[in-house]
């Protein structure tokens, strides 16, 4: 039971607070994937275009972004799979 500080309820009048899992705060797949692509493309463009400022080449920037894209897609796929699995069992 959770009571707020300063509450003046008697023992018999106290009610437990029930928490529910917030539903709907995760983006749907058709929204999450395009948003991820846009954010990754923006980040990759900034990373690659700023490579010469950091004594690197454009090629090395691209070589770093490609594996990062695979990791990013994999974590999104894993998150979607876990969400589908969790909502199916609930």
PEFENNOR-V78412 format. One record per backbone hydrogen bond with DSSP energy under -1.0 kcal/mol. NH is the residue of the N-H (numbers start at 1). CO is the residue of the C=O. E is the energy in kcal/mol with one decimal. If there is no record, write none. Layout:
nh->NH co->CO e->E
nh->NH co->CO e->E
This chain:
nh->7 co->4 e->-1.8
nh->31 co->28 e->-1.2
nh->32 co->28 e->-3.3
nh->33 co->29 e->-2.0
nh->35 co->31 e->-1.9
nh->36 co->32 e->-2.5
nh->37 co->33 e->-2.4
nh->38 co->34 e->-2.4
nh->39 co->35 e->-2.6
nh->40 co->36 e->-2.7
nh->41 co->37 e->-2.7
nh->42 co->38 e->-2.2
nh->43 co->39 e->-2.5
nh->44 co->40 e->-3.1
nh->45 co->41 e->-2.3
nh->46 co->42 e->-2.3
nh->47 co->43 e->-2.4
nh->48 co->44 e->-3.0
nh->49 co->45 e->-2.7
nh->50 co->46 e->-1.6
nh->51 co->48 e->-1.1
nh->54 co->51 e->-1.8
nh->55 co->52 e->-1.3
nh->56 co->51 e->-1.6
nh->61 co->57 e->-1.6
nh->62 co->58 e->-2.3
nh->63 co->59 e->-2.5
nh->64 co->60 e->-1.5
nh->65 co->61 e->-2.0
nh->66 co->62 e->-2.1
nh->68 co->64 e->-1.3
nh->69 co->65 e->-2.2
nh->70 co->66 e->-1.6
nh->71 co->67 e->-2.3
nh->72 co->68 e->-2.5
nh->73 co->69 e->-2.6
nh->74 co->70 e->-2.4
nh->75 co->71 e->-2.5
nh->76 co->72 e->-1.9
nh->77 co->73 e->-2.5
nh->78 co->74 e->-2.5
nh->79 co->75 e->-2.4
nh->80 co->76 e->-2.5
nh->81 co->77 e->-2.4
nh->82 co->78 e->-2.8
nh->83 co->79 e->-2.3
nh->84 co->80 e->-2.5
nh->85 co->81 e->-2.6
nh->86 co->82 e->-2.5
nh->87 co->83 e->-2.7
nh->88 co->84 e->-1.7
nh->89 co->85 e->-1.4
